[in-house]
Amino acid sequence: MVKNFELGDVVVSQKGRDAQMVFAVVQIDKDGFVMIADGEIHPLKKPKKKNVKHLKCIGKLETIGNKLTSGAKVFDSELKSALRTSKII
């Protein structure tokens, strides 16, 4: 089963060394992979490639998702702050 993720989705990693960490989906690749970032350990310039089978969606960051979709600049501090202050965590 392939999960459908959108830009700005808040996900929790369920496998790997980053298990139980919270990230945002910043890019969608083909073949069941997405690129995730948290603005700190994995900045937007160097996101982590993750298999969608190892992620669980727990919410959405509307402002970040809208900016990523429109191609507007998103800063690491902005992403980090949005993840920290969201009511999801």
N, C-alpha and C positions, 0 to 999 in steps of 0.2 A: 504494500500500500504506500503510495507516494503522497506525502503531505504537501499541501499548498501553502506556501509562505508568501507574504507580501513585504515590501520595504517598510521598515519601521516596526515590525513585529518584535515583541520582547520574548526571548526564548531562554530556556534553561538547558544547559548541556547535561546530558544524562550519562555520557560515556567519555572516557579519556581522562587525561590529567587535569582537565578543566571542568570535571564533573561538578554539578551543583552551582556553577557560576552563571550569572545572568548577563546576557548579551542582547544586542539589537541586530536584526537582519539588515545589512547595508547593500547587499547585491545578491541577485539570484542567478545562479549558474545553471547549466544544463546537467542532465544525468543525475539528478537527485542531490545536488550540492548547493549550498548557499555560503555566502561570505558573511561572517559575523564580526562585530567589534563592540568594545565597551568603552573606548576612549582613553583607556589607561594601559592595561597590559597588551591589548590588541587595538592600536589606534586605527583611525580611518584610512591612513595611508598604507597600512599593512594589516588588513583584516585576516581572520583565520578562516580557512576553507573547512567546512564541516558537513558531514553527511546528514541529510534531513532525518534519517532514521534515529539519529542520536540526539535529537532536539525535541523539546516540548514547548509549545507556544503557550504563554501565560498572559498575554495582553498585547497592547499596541500603543506606540508612541505616535500620535496623530501628527504633531508638528514636525518631528524628524522624518516620518514617512512622507509627508507632503513635500518637504524640502528635497529629499532624495529623489522623489518621483519627478519633480520639476527641474532638477539639475542644479538647484541652488547650493551654495557653499554651506557645509555643515562642519562645525569645529569640534574637536575632541572634547573640549571642556563643556560644550553644549550637550553633547551626547552623554557624557559622564553625569552631568547634572540632571538631565532628563531621566536617566535610569535610576539615579539615587532618589529623586524626589517623586517619582511615580508612585501611585498608590498600590502598585503591583507588588513591590518588594516590601 
